[in-house]
Amino acid sequence: MTTFTDLGVVEPITSALSKAGITDAFQIQELCIPQALEGRDLIGQAKTGTGKTLGFGIPLLQRIPSPNTPAYPDLSPAEQKAPKALVVVPTRELCVQVTSDLTAAGAELGVRVLAVYGGRAYEPQVEALAKGVDVVVGTPGRLIDLARQRLLHLGDVQVLVLDEADEMLDMGFLPDVERIVSMLPATRQTMLFSATMPGQIIALARRYMTQPTHIRALNVDDDSATVAEVEQHVWRVHPLNKVEILARVMQAESHGPSMVFCRTKRRAQAVADELTERGFAAGAVHGDLGQGAREQALRAFRNGKVDILVATDVAARGIDVEGVTHVINYECPDDEKTYLHRVGRTARAGASGVAITFVDWQDVPRWGLINKALGLSFHDPIETYHTSEHLYTGLGIPAGTTGRLPRAARTHEGLDAEVLEDLGGRQPNTSRDRDARGGSGGRSRGHSHHHGQTIPHGHKDAAPAAGSAKGSSGKSGGSKGPGTVAASDGSSDAAPKRRRNRTRKRTRAGQTTQGAQTAQGADQGGGGQSTSGGAGG
């Protein structure tokens, strides 16, 4: 095995990696690091889970000036605070993972690495940028927001990395990526890493890279798209029997931390809830959860408080948890790339793992396309039920296992044992900030009159209520406003507001205030004093 020292990596980085238990380089790292250390532009392509992050991370850390390097004191104070490297990633989860890896590798160099992504408060990120950072790892949306407000200065970036570029293409981020690249100096090193290389990514590389070296890390005797250490199973499963089968797979003798992938957010949450009800320690990660809840589930999974993580494809990249033994595709992936990135969560860094795919009857044609594209041998998935013998023998599930986890086996603390971090904070008033505009753009209920807002007379809810047969003295859910006195002929200056109250069903018809209960007011239905707070509804 080749060591990082053999590749020319400096001692502070090799020492930090050794403390993390990393001493030998994987193939993609062995091929990329010497080229990148010379400052060349690179296109790195390798299977998911083969160490691409350190393939670009180590050269990046070694080439930029950082607090514990000789070149750092020669920089001006402004240059010391400005980022020298930028890593653009498609998802929040991958952003956190890359930041963690770079922080660990650059610990003895004193490298300051900042994760910048949405869902978290702006203030801590802005404060860190003001104090100074060396490397920024971020998602396109938040990077553009901060740069547009001139809170993120990109004029001193020396190294740009586009990680998982094909995923950014699939998610529609390429225009944002091009906008970010336009903010960078023309003279820089650019590295692009991805598991797959579509034509649009090649075109992007040609546009923004200078004579890039294309490196593909593949074994000579291995032409498959997945790593050889993954044991793959593909079964044709009835939708109503999926949970029963899943519950038994999660009790296999070799079962450890496992990930279950679903196609929709609602399905992911339903599966996580069902597993929890059956006694398993499960958490969910999907787009309907706030960032705090997503990070709570990820921390619980990494810390071993839950051993099953149910997720949509938003988490398929960026979750690098050591020892994931099983990946279950609860629903057939959309295409071969999705399959690769889901399966790539197991058998990482040379370990082994099991990947199981459930295929509905209606998804058999889709699976056929995936099977053909990847050159797999599962042309006709085996029809499988929770009573099928091959389910138990193939995965080492003890005979007699039921769909509920025995109480004696419930050894994990569960999701609630992990603290839910408060990620709130004031959001800046940007064009993307809905809260700063009052939520969804409509009138806020219960506050308009309190702030002195009135309804225009031309508004459809402000039409005069002529000929009203009943008086009203209503109170709305908002704050109480000043009263308006009705004229003796039954007309009222507050008629438009009373009309608005009636349309919102907030009136108390027939009630009048003390001192105005005259026979004339009662006969006319409009006498007395009417108190209206209905402008805010």
C-alpha positions in Angstrom: 0.0 0.0 0.0 1.1 3.5 -0.8 1.3 5.9 2.2 0.5 9.6 2.1 4.2 10.4 2.8 5.2 8.5 -0.3 2.8 10.9 -2.3 4.6 14.0 -1.0 2.1 15.0 1.7 3.6 17.2 4.4 4.1 15.9 8.0 1.4 18.0 9.7 -1.3 16.5 7.5 0.0 12.9 7.6 0.2 13.2 11.4 -3.4 14.4 11.7 -4.6 11.6 9.4 -2.7 9.1 11.4 -4.5 10.2 14.6 -7.7 9.6 12.7 -6.5 6.1 11.8 -5.8 6.9 8.1 -2.4 6.0 6.9 -2.7 4.4 3.4 -4.0 6.0 0.3 -6.8 4.6 -1.9 -6.5 4.4 -5.6 -8.2 7.7 -6.4 -6.0 9.5 -3.8 -2.8 7.9 -5.1 -3.6 9.1 -8.6 -4.9 12.6 -7.8 -2.7 13.9 -5.0 0.7 14.1 -6.9 -1.0 15.9 -9.8 -3.0 18.2 -7.6 0.0 19.2 -5.5 1.6 20.5 -8.7 -1.3 22.9 -9.2 -2.9 21.2 -12.2 -6.6 21.2 -13.0 -8.1 17.8 -12.4 -11.3 15.8 -13.3 -11.5 12.9 -10.8 -13.9 10.1 -11.4 -14.2 7.1 -9.1 -16.9 4.8 -7.6 -18.8 6.1 -4.7 -17.2 5.4 -1.4 -13.6 5.2 -2.6 -12.1 8.3 -0.9 -12.6 11.2 -3.4 -12.8 13.8 -0.5 -9.2 13.4 0.6 -8.2 13.1 -3.0 -8.9 16.8 -3.4 -8.8 17.8 0.3 -5.2 16.9 1.0 -3.7 18.9 -1.9 -6.1 21.8 -1.2 -5.0 22.0 2.5 -1.3 21.7 1.5 -1.3 24.4 -1.2 -3.1 27.2 0.6 -1.5 29.4 3.3 -2.9 28.7 6.7 -2.2 30.0 10.2 0.6 27.4 11.0 2.4 27.7 7.6 5.5 29.9 6.9 3.7 31.9 4.2 0.8 33.1 6.4 2.6 36.0 8.2 3.4 37.6 4.8 -0.3 38.1 4.0 -2.1 41.3 4.8 -4.8 41.3 7.5 -7.5 41.3 4.8 -5.9 38.4 3.0 -5.5 36.4 6.2 -9.3 36.7 6.8 -10.4 36.0 3.2 -11.1 32.4 2.0 -8.3 30.8 0.0 -10.2 27.7 -1.1 -13.8 27.1 -2.0 -15.6 23.7 -2.1 -19.1 23.6 -3.7 -21.3 20.7 -2.9 -24.9 19.9 -3.8 -26.4 18.9 -0.4 -26.3 20.1 3.2 -25.4 16.6 4.4 -22.4 16.4 2.1 -21.4 19.9 3.2 -21.2 18.8 6.8 -19.3 15.6 5.9 -16.7 17.4 3.7 -16.2 20.0 6.4 -15.6 17.4 9.0 -13.0 15.6 6.9 -11.1 18.7 6.0 -11.1 20.0 9.6 -9.6 16.7 10.8 -6.9 16.6 8.0 -5.9 20.2 8.5 -6.0 20.3 12.3 -2.2 20.6 12.9 -2.0 23.3 10.2 -4.6 25.4 12.0 -6.8 25.5 8.9 -10.1 27.2 9.6 -12.9 25.4 7.7 -16.4 26.8 7.6 -19.6 25.0 6.4 -22.0 27.4 4.7 -25.5 26.0 3.9 -29.2 26.8 4.2 -31.4 25.8 7.1 -29.1 27.4 9.7 -29.1 30.9 11.0 -27.0 33.4 9.1 -25.4 35.0 12.1 -22.8 32.3 13.1 -21.7 31.9 9.5 -21.4 35.7 9.0 -19.4 36.0 12.3 -17.0 33.3 11.3 -16.4 35.0 7.9 -15.8 38.3 9.7 -13.2 36.6 12.0 -11.5 34.9 9.0 -11.6 31.5 7.4 -9.3 29.6 5.1 -11.6 27.1 3.4 -15.4 27.6 2.7 -17.5 24.5 2.0 -21.0 25.4 0.9 -24.1 24.8 -1.1 -24.8 27.0 -4.1 -27.8 28.9 -2.7 -26.3 30.1 0.6 -23.0 30.9 -1.1 -24.7 33.2 -3.6 -26.8 34.8 -0.9 -23.7 35.7 1.2 -21.7 36.8 -1.8 -24.5 39.0 -3.0 -24.6 40.8 0.3 -20.8 41.2 0.2 -20.4 39.1 3.4 -18.4 36.4 1.5 -15.4 37.7 -0.4 -14.2 35.3 -3.1 -11.6 37.5 -4.7 -8.7 35.6 -3.0 -9.7 32.0 -3.8 -6.8 30.0 -5.1 -8.4 26.6 -5.3 -11.9 25.7 -6.4 -13.4 22.2 -6.0 -16.7 21.1 -7.5 -17.7 17.9 -5.6 -20.4 15.5 -6.8 -20.8 17.6 -9.9 -23.2 15.3 -11.6 -25.6 15.6 -8.6 -25.5 19.4 -9.0 -26.4 18.9 -12.6 -29.4 16.7 -11.6 -30.6 19.1 -9.0 -30.5 22.1 -11.4 -27.6 23.9 -9.7 -25.4 24.4 -12.8 -26.5 28.0 -13.4 -25.8 28.8 -9.8 -22.4 27.1 -10.0 -21.5 29.1 -13.1 -22.5 32.3 -11.3 -20.2 31.4 -8.4 -17.3 30.6 -10.7 -17.8 34.0 -12.3 -17.0 35.6 -8.9 -13.6 33.9 -8.6 -10.2 35.0 -9.9 -9.4 33.8 -13.4 -6.1 32.4 -12.1 -6.8 29.5 -9.9 -6.7 25.7 -9.6 -9.9 23.9 -10.4 -10.7 20.3 -9.4 -13.9 18.6 -10.4 -14.9 15.3 -8.7 -17.8 13.0 -9.4 -18.9 9.4 -9.6 -20.3 9.7 -13.0 -19.4 12.1 -15.9 -22.4 13.2 -18.1 -21.7 15.3 -21.2 -22.8 18.5 -19.6 -20.2 18.1 -16.8 -17.5 17.6 -19.5 -18.7 20.8 -21.2 -18.5 22.6 -17.8 -15.0 21.4 -17.3 -13.9 22.6 -20.7 -15.4 26.0 -20.1 -13.8 26.7 -16.7 -10.7 24.5 -16.5 -7.3 24.8 -18.1 -6.0 21.6 -19.8 -7.5 19.4 -17.1 -6.2 15.9 -16.5 -9.0 13.3 -16.4 -8.3 10.6 -13.9 -10.5 7.5 -13.6 -9.8 5.2 -10.7 -10.9 1.7 -11.8 -9.5 -1.7 -11.2 -8.2 -3.4 -14.4 -10.2 -6.6 -13.6 -13.3 -4.8 -12.4 -15.6 -3.2 -15.0 -18.7 -3.0 -12.8 -20.1 0.3 -11.6 -20.4 -0.8 -8.0 -17.6 -1.8 -5.6 -17.0 -5.6 -5.5 -17.5 -5.7 -1.7 -21.3 -5.0 -2.0 -23.5 -8.1 -1.8 -26.5 -7.2 -3.9 -30.0 -8.6 -3.7 -33.0 -7.6 -5.9 -36.5 -8.8 -5.0 -39.9 -8.3 -6.5 -42.0 -7.4 -3.5 -45.6 -6.5 -3.0 -46.1 -3.0 -1.5 -48.2 -4.3 1.4 -45.5 -6.8 2.4 -42.5 -4.4 2.3 -42.5 -3.4 6.0 -42.8 -7.1 7.1 -39.8 -8.0 5.0 -37.8 -4.9 6.1 -38.5 -5.6 9.8 -37.0 -9.1 9.4 -34.0 -7.9 7.4 -33.2 -5.5 10.3 -32.9 -8.5 12.5 -30.3 -10.4 10.4 -27.3 -11.7 12.3 -24.9 -9.4 10.4 -27.1 -6.3 10.8 -25.5 -3.1 11.9 -26.2 0.5 11.1 -28.5 0.5 8.2 -30.0 3.0 5.7 -33.4 2.7 4.1 -34.1 4.8 1.0 -37.6 6.0 -0.1 -38.7 7.9 -3.2 -40.9 10.4 -1.3 -40.8 12.4 1.9 -44.1 11.2 3.1 -43.1 7.5 2.5 -39.8 8.0 4.4 -41.6 9.4 7.4 -44.2 6.7 7.4 -41.6 3.9 7.2 -39.6 5.5 10.1 -42.7 5.7 12.2 -43.7 2.2 11.4 -40.3 0.8 12.4 -40.3 2.8 15.6 -43.8 1.4 16.5 -42.4 -2.1 16.0 -39.6 -1.5 18.5 -36.7 -0.4 16.3 -34.5 2.6 16.9 -35.1 4.6 13.7 -34.8 8.2 12.5 -35.8 10.0 9.3 -34.1 12.5 7.1 -36.2 14.2 4.4 -37.1 17.6 3.0 -40.2 18.2 5.2 -38.1 18.2 8.3 -36.3 21.3 9.5 -32.6 21.4 9.5 -32.4 20.9 13.2 -34.4 17.7 13.0 -32.4 16.4 10.1 -29.1 17.0 11.9 -30.6 15.5 15.1 -31.3 12.3 13.2 -27.9 12.2 11.5 -26.1 12.8 14.9 -28.2 10.0 16.5 -27.3 7.7 13.6 -23.6 8.5 13.8 -23.5 8.2 17.6 -25.3 4.9 17.6 -28.5 6.0 19.3 -30.5 4.9 16.4 -29.3 2.1 14.0 -31.7 2.7 11.2 -31.9 5.9 9.1 -34.8 6.2 6.7 -34.1 8.9 4.1 -34.9 10.3 0.7 -32.2 10.8 -1.9 -31.4 14.2 -0.4 -29.2 12.1 2.0 -27.8 9.7 -0.5 -24.6 11.7 -0.8 -22.8 13.2 2.2 -23.6 10.5 4.8 -20.3 8.8 5.4 -21.0 6.7 8.5 -18.4 4.1 9.4 -19.7 0.5 9.4 -23.0 0.8 7.5 -23.8 -2.8 6.9 -27.1 -2.7 5.0 -28.7 -0.4 2.4 -32.3 -1.1 1.5 -34.0 0.5 -1.5 -37.5 0.5 -0.2 -38.7 1.7 -3.6 -37.0 1.2 -6.9 -34.5 4.0 -7.7 -35.4 6.3 -10.6 -32.2 5.6 -12.6 -28.8 3.9 -12.4 -27.1 7.0 -10.9 -29.5 7.1 -8.0 -28.9 3.4 -7.4 -25.2 3.8 -7.3 -25.3 6.6 -4.8 -27.7 4.8 -2.6 -25.7 1.6 -2.6 -22.5 3.6 -2.1 -23.5 4.3 1.5 -22.2 0.8 2.4 -19.0 -1.0 1.6 -17.1 2.3 2.0 -13.3 2.5 2.3 -12.7 -1.2 1.6 -15.4 -2.5 4.0 -18.1 -5.0 2.9 -21.9 -4.5 2.9 -25.3 -5.7 1.7 -27.6 -3.8 -0.7 -31.2 -4.9 -1.1 -33.7 -3.5 -3.6 -37.5 -3.9 -3.4 -39.1 -3.7 -6.9 -42.8 -3.3 -7.2 -44.6 -5.1 -10.1 -45.1 -1.8 -11.9 -41.4 -0.9 -11.5 -40.1 -4.0 -13.2 -39.5 -2.2 -16.5 -37.6 0.6 -14.8 -35.5 -1.9 -12.9 -34.7 -3.6 -16.3 -33.2 -0.4 -17.6 -31.1 0.1 -14.4 -30.0 -3.5 -14.6 -28.9 -3.2 -18.2 -27.2 0.2 -17.7 -25.0 -1.2 -14.8 -24.4 -4.6 -16.3 -25.9 -6.4 -13.4 -27.3 -10.0 -13.4 -30.7 -9.4 -11.9 -32.7 -9.6 -15.1 -35.8 -11.2 -13.4 -36.0 -10.2 -9.7 -37.1 -13.1 -7.4 -40.6 -12.8 -6.0 -40.2 -12.5 -2.3 -42.5 -12.4 0.8 -41.8 -12.4 4.5 -42.4 -16.1 4.5 -39.9 -16.9 1.6 -37.2 -19.3 2.6 -34.4 -17.5 0.7 -35.1 -14.4 2.7 -33.9 -16.1 5.9 -31.1 -18.3 4.4 -29.6 -15.6 2.1 -29.3 -13.0 4.8 -28.8 -15.1 7.9 -32.1 -14.2 9.6 -32.8 -16.5 12.5 -35.8 -18.9 11.9 -39.0 -17.7 13.7 -38.1 -14.0 13.5 -41.2 -11.9 13.5 -42.0 -8.4 12.3 -41.4 -6.8 15.8 -38.1 -6.4 17.6 -38.1 -8.4 20.9 -37.8 -6.2 24.0 -34.6 -7.9 24.9 -33.0 -6.7 21.7 -34.0 -3.0 22.1 -30.6 -1.8 23.2 -30.4 1.6 21.4 -31.4 4.8 23.2 -33.5 6.1 20.3 -33.9 9.4 18.5 -35.2 11.3 21.5 -31.9 10.7 23.3 -30.2 13.0 20.9 -30.5 16.7 21.6 -32.5 18.8 19.1 -30.3 21.8 18.3 -31.9 25.2 17.9 -30.7 26.5 14.6 -33.0 29.6 14.5 -31.9 33.1 14.1 -32.8 36.3 12.3 -32.8 35.8 8.5 -31.5 38.7 6.4 -34.0 40.6 4.2 -33.1 39.1 0.9 -35.2 38.3 -2.1 -35.3 34.7 -1.1 -36.5 35.4 2.5 -40.2 34.9 2.8 -40.3 35.6 6.5 -39.1 39.1 6.0 -42.0 39.8 3.6 -44.6 38.5 6.1 -44.7 34.8 5.4 -46.6 33.8 2.2 -47.2 37.4 1.0 -50.7 37.8 2.3 -52.0 40.1 5.1 -51.0 38.9 8.5 -54.1 38.0 10.5 -54.6 39.7 13.9 -52.1 42.5 13.5 -53.1 44.9 10.7 -55.2 47.2 12.9 -52.7 47.1 15.7 -50.1 48.6 13.3 -52.5 51.2 12.0 -53.2 49.5 8.7 -56.7 50.1 7.2 -58.6 48.4 4.4 -58.8 50.5 1.2 -62.3 51.5 0.3 -61.9 49.9 -3.1 -61.1 46.5 -1.6 -63.7 43.9 -2.3 -64.0 43.2 1.5 -64.6 46.9 2.2 -67.8 47.3 0.3 -70.4 49.4 2.2 -73.0 47.4 4.0 -76.0 49.5 3.0 -79.4 48.3 4.2 -78.1 46.1 7.0 -81.0 44.7 9.0 -78.9 43.9 12.1 -76.5 45.9 14.1 -73.2 44.5 15.2 -70.7 45.2 17.8 -68.0 42.7 17.0 -64.6 41.8 18.2 -62.1 40.0 16.0 -59.2 37.9 17.0 -57.0 41.0 16.6 -56.3 43.8 19.0 -59.2 46.1 19.9 -59.3 49.3 17.9 -61.0 52.7 18.7 -64.8 52.7 18.5 -66.9 54.4 15.9 -70.3 55.8 16.7 -73.2 55.0 14.4 -75.4 57.9 13.2 -79.0 58.2 14.5 -80.4 57.1 11.1 -78.8 53.8 11.4 -75.9 54.4 9.0 -72.4 54.1 10.3 -68.9 55.3 9.3 -67.7 51.8 10.4 -69.9 50.0 7.9 -67.0 48.8 5.7 -65.3 47.3 8.7 -68.5 45.6 9.9 -68.8 44.1 6.4 -65.3 42.7 6.6 -66.1 41.2 10.0 -69.2 39.5 8.7 -67.3 37.9 5.8 -64.8 36.5 8.2 -67.6 35.3 10.6 -66.1 37.3 13.5 -69.2 39.3 14.6 -71.4 39.0 17.6 -74.6 40.3 16.0 -77.2 42.2 18.1 -74.9 43.2 20.9 -74.5 46.9 21.7 -72.4 48.7 24.2 -73.8 50.2 27.4 -75.3 53.7 27.2 -76.4 53.3 23.6 -79.4 51.0 24.0 -82.1 53.3 22.8 -85.4 52.2 21.4 -84.5 53.9 18.2 -81.2 52.1 17.9 -82.9 48.8 18.6 -85.6 49.4 16.0 -83.0 50.4 13.4 -80.6 47.6 14.2 -77.6 50.0 13.9 -77.8 52.2 17.0 -75.3 52.3 19.7 -71.5 52.1 19.7 -69.8 49.5 17.6 -66.3 48.4 18.5 -64.4 46.9 15.6 -61.0 45.3 15.5 -61.7 43.6 12.3 -59.0 45.2 10.1 -56.6 42.6 11.2 -59.2 39.8 11.1 
